[in-house]
Amino acid sequence: MSDISLESLEKERDSLIRKIEAIERMIHEYHKDKDKPFFYVLDKSGNYKMIFESNLDTKKPLDGFPFKETWLNQIVYLLKDRGRFMGNEEIANALTDYHYSFNVDKMKRKVSVVISAAYKAKRIKGLIKVGVTKSAKDALWGFDKWLTEDKKIKEEHRPFEMGHIEEIIMV
């Protein structure tokens, strides 16, 4: 027989309390709207979140992603949501999480065409294109407010794959 510590008992109690609270909320919701399908999931912080299922057969994102808006609005949403410069491939990878029918290569072409056209037409205020070389392949998309006065990327807006790069080129 193993020893049971006070810490493990308290942890188990806290877990059970969260489950009971979740069940209470579920019962309350069932009484409010018996036709609304939903379920609970345990999030990263250990709290239960209520997730409502759509009555339609869609995979609507739960994070506020503008799924039904234009491609450009979806790309701008991702840039603002992530809060950092992103390349076409990274944007394409993020978009394929929402658009299951696209593979990354097809999505990269879509992203490239849409964001380049918007950039050239100056459709999005402050949208800029930077890179470490003049190659379009190395282009990163972001906003001018993410640069310092001396045209360097602010630390909090640096792209993941180029965290070590100091010098950028305005493309």
Order of alpha helices (4+ residues) and beta strands (2+ residues): alpha-beta-beta-alpha-beta-alpha-alpha-beta-beta-beta
